[in-house]
């Protein structure tokens, strides 16, 4: 995987093999709020419902996944820390970093 210095810890994410030949890019379109979050995160209107998403912790371990069908994604089961949300849309996977702080 190609990574930027911000996500050096994500170089070997085996769970993201599901994206196969998909270009993974940090996306300004993927806005997560609130950030830091407590129990749920919301996304901007730039992503169509029905897209797959994956949440990884800072080590690259997949901690949650599903289909983006609502305006919000529950993160109530995640511990405090830094996470990355990946959304697979057509031929690209966008990601953004978010923090859980309770």
C-alpha positions in Angstrom: 0.0 0.0 0.0 1.1 3.5 -0.6 1.1 5.6 2.5 1.8 9.2 3.5 4.0 9.9 6.5 0.8 10.6 8.5 -0.2 7.0 8.2 3.0 5.1 8.3 1.5 2.7 10.7 -0.9 1.6 8.0 1.6 0.1 5.7 0.7 -3.5 6.3 -3.0 -3.6 6.8 -4.1 -7.1 5.8 -7.8 -6.3 6.3 -7.6 -3.8 3.5 -6.8 -6.6 1.1 -10.5 -6.4 0.4 -9.6 -3.2 -1.5 -7.2 -5.2 -3.7 -6.1 -2.9 -6.6 -7.9 0.0 -5.3 -6.1 3.3 -4.9 -6.1 4.4 -1.2 -6.0 8.1 -0.7 -6.4 10.6 2.1 -9.5 12.5 1.1 -10.6 16.0 1.8 -14.1 14.9 0.8 -14.3 12.5 3.7 -15.1 14.7 6.7 -15.7 13.1 10.0 -17.5 15.0 12.7 -17.5 15.4 15.6 -13.8 14.8 15.8 -13.0 13.9 18.6 -16.0 11.7 18.8 -17.7 9.9 21.6 -20.4 7.4 20.5 -21.0 8.0 16.8 -19.4 9.8 13.8 -21.1 11.5 10.9 -19.9 12.0 7.4 -20.3 14.7 4.9 -22.7 14.3 2.0 -20.0 13.4 -0.5 -20.4 9.6 -0.1 -23.3 7.6 -1.4 -25.1 5.2 0.9 -24.4 1.5 0.3 -20.6 1.9 0.3 -18.4 -0.5 2.4 -16.5 1.0 5.3 -13.7 -0.2 7.5 -12.4 1.3 10.8 -8.9 0.4 11.8 -7.0 1.3 15.0 -3.6 3.0 14.8 -1.8 -0.4 14.4 -3.9 -1.2 11.3 -6.2 -3.8 13.0 -9.7 -3.9 11.6 -12.0 -3.0 14.6 -15.3 -2.4 12.7 -16.8 -2.6 9.3 -20.1 -2.5 7.6 -22.1 -0.8 4.9 -22.6 2.9 5.1 -26.5 3.1 5.1 -27.1 6.0 7.5 -25.7 9.4 8.1 -24.0 8.1 11.2 -21.7 5.3 12.1 -21.7 4.0 15.7 -18.3 3.9 17.4 -19.7 3.4 20.9 -17.8 0.0 21.2 -14.4 1.6 20.5 -12.0 2.5 23.2 -10.4 6.0 23.5 -7.8 6.4 20.8 -6.9 7.2 17.2 -8.7 5.4 14.3 -8.9 5.5 10.6 -12.1 5.3 8.6 -11.8 3.8 5.1 -14.7 4.0 2.6 -14.5 1.9 -0.6 -16.2 3.8 -3.4 -15.9 2.4 -6.9 -12.2 2.3 -7.8 -10.8 4.1 -4.9 -10.7 3.9 -1.1 -10.8 7.2 0.8 -9.7 7.5 4.4 -9.6 9.9 7.2 -8.3 9.9 10.8 -10.6 10.4 13.8 -10.2 10.3 17.6 -12.4 8.7 20.2 -12.3 10.7 23.5 -14.8 10.2 26.3 
